[in-house]
Amino acid sequence: MNKETPSEKRKGWRDTPTGLYILALVATIVVVAIGLYAGESGDLVLTVPFMAILIAAVVSDRKAINIPPATMLLMILSFYLGLATRVFGDGSWALVMVSSIVSGINLALLGLIAVFILMKSTPGLRDENPLIVAGFSSSVAMSVYAFMMMAQHYLAKVWSIYTPQPMDTVMNGMLGVTLGAIIVNLLYIRYRDHPLFRLTVNQFLDDNSGVLGLADRERMDILEMIHDGESERLEFKSTLRTNLQTGETDKRMEKAVLKTLVAFMNSDGGTLLVGVSDDGSVCGIDIESFENEDKLNLHFTNMIASTIGNSFLPYINFKLIEMEEGRLVLRVKCDPTRKAVFLKEGKTELFYVRSGPSSVELTGMNLVNYVNNRGKVRLKN
């Protein structure tokens, strides 16, 4: 029997079943049919492109594009709310706001996908600024909504099935879309690992990384980082929990990884690559010590939560990147924090900072002075 590659294993649980695409397509056709029967055709601007994507996915057996179930559910919810607003809402301001807020959430998530595709395909761009990402996402949401309203307005002049929206409705809709985009992006700035993003934006990018050319870009980015060598903001670790000399699970390996994360967050942030030797060779993370990638991701999350704290999970973003010969590298990006971060070891709490390419422990007055001075610098910034 041929052994599955890591990418083939991932494909099995990430791909959306064809049946869900068919159900989503039927649900969207129902929206269009009810709208046309009631004389409301405003959803055609968005439902027709969405149906085309679903049909392409079904026909190509999801090889063209894979849409996560959560994304399809949010889109269809938005369609039905929009239909209810126009057909049954009788101008209800509350229903217009709810519908447009959900639309704003969808469009803001679309904006996040767009900005991440742009960033991941841009050579040399490794770290994203959350505020810039949020601003771009909000701009996409409002721009797409404005384009939809403009399309409906001018189509109504040349196509009798379209009914132009009153200006008050358009403005209320724009307000709701803006609020929805603000909700998404405030959530993104504070909780980037929230299920809303994991099940929509992140899953879409992961599932379609090959189609979008992002997988190759990520591999190239890892190789460029390795070529640059370890520094104050970059460190390599060969293994997550396996002692390479004994072949056994060793808590000291985990501590070496965790103290690097703590040091990054207490300093200026940085990236840890697990599965890369000190000499820069890609040995691959010890995935064989876990049942599958899901178990590794869960174990790593639990490691952070139990020894550093759940409150710091939003500052840590990690992903498994497939390199040559199927080897996997765990890329962990850490943002700096305003609050001091400690590594819990039993009843002891340890404090680490970066000093050149190393993580060093601070104690006593050195710790007090560092935390105080660090706080003053960040307050000024």
HUSULSUL-V163914 format. One record per helix or strand. SS is the DSSP state (2 for helix, 1 for strand). FROM is the first residue (numbers start at 1). TO is the last residue. If there is no record, write none. Layout:
BEGIN
ss->SS from->FROM to->TO
ss->SS from->FROM to->TO
END
This chain:
BEGIN
ss->2 from->6 to->14
ss->2 from->18 to->37
ss->2 from->44 to->59
ss->2 from->69 to->87
ss->2 from->93 to->120
ss->2 from->130 to->158
ss->2 from->167 to->190
ss->2 from->195 to->207
ss->2 from->209 to->212
ss->2 from->214 to->228
ss->1 from->231 to->231
ss->1 from->234 to->237
ss->1 from->242 to->242
ss->1 from->249 to->249
ss->2 from->251 to->266
ss->1 from->270 to->274
ss->1 from->276 to->276
ss->1 from->282 to->282
ss->2 from->287 to->289
ss->2 from->293 to->307
ss->2 from->310 to->315
ss->1 from->316 to->322
ss->2 from->324 to->326
ss->1 from->328 to->334
ss->1 from->343 to->345
ss->1 from->348 to->350
ss->1 from->352 to->355
ss->1 from->358 to->361
ss->2 from->364 to->380
END
